[in-house]
Amino acid sequence: MKTTALIAAISVMLGLAACDKGNDGRTVGQKVGESVDQAVASADKATKDVRDSAKKGVDEAAEKTREKSAEVSKTVDDMAITAGIKAGLAKDKELSALRVNVDTKDGRVSLYGSAPNEAARARATQIASAEKGVTGVDNKLAIENH
């Protein structure tokens, strides 16, 4: 009931005010219309700003996700390379996977530990180099002195 009375009172005031002209020759109705237009334009701009900000946030999140995904993929690739090389070394009768440590970072392999002789050391490099995804081998195996 109060809401209806309030709406009626505002309508009557606007109707009467619309007939009245201010100092600039515009009616109150014209001024109200301009105010509404300005409010709509302001709301449209605010909506666009929010949408642009949200899009920027989504784009940044997507980029970070791609970066993290690439990092995880590299780590998984490095782990697969290390496992493959260890399996290859375990098949060699002179090279034991227990005596050769294999570290892989971004496809670059480092071999640590010892080999029984120079030929076995060279085979370790060949085994590591043959693994898919290897970009280089740093053979730091020491030759055992018996």
C-alpha positions, 0 to 999 in steps of 0.5 A, a space after each residue: 500500500 505504501 509503495 503504491 502511494 509512493 509511486 503515485 506521488 512520484 508520478 504526480 510530481 514528475 508530471 507537474 515538474 515536466 510542465 515546469 521549465 528551468 533556467 535552461 529551458 528544459 523541462 524536468 522530464 527532459 532533465 530526468 531523461 538525460 539523467 537516465 541516459 547518462 546512468 544507462 551509459 555509465 552502467 554500460 561502461 561499468 559492465 564493459 569494464 567488468 567484462 574486460 577485467 574478467 576476460 583479462 583474468 581468465 586469459 592470465 589464468 589460462 596462460 599460467 595453466 599452460 605454463 604449469 602444464 608445460 612444466 609438468 610435461 617436461 618433468 614427466 618427460 625427464 622421468 620417462 627418459 631417466 627410467 628408460 636409461 636405467 632400464 637400458 643400463 640394467 640390461 648391460 652386463 658390465 653396467 649396473 643400474 645400482 652403480 650409475 645414477 641418472 639425472 635428467 633435466 629438460 632432456 639433458 642427461 647426467 650420468 654419475 657413478 662408476 664404470 668398470 672400464 672405458 668401453 662400458 663408460 662409452 656404452 653408457 653414453 650410447 645407451 643414454 643418447 639412444 633414449 627418445 627425448 635426450 638432448 645431450 649426455 654429460 657422462 661423469 662416470 669414473 673408471 673403477 681402478 681394480 
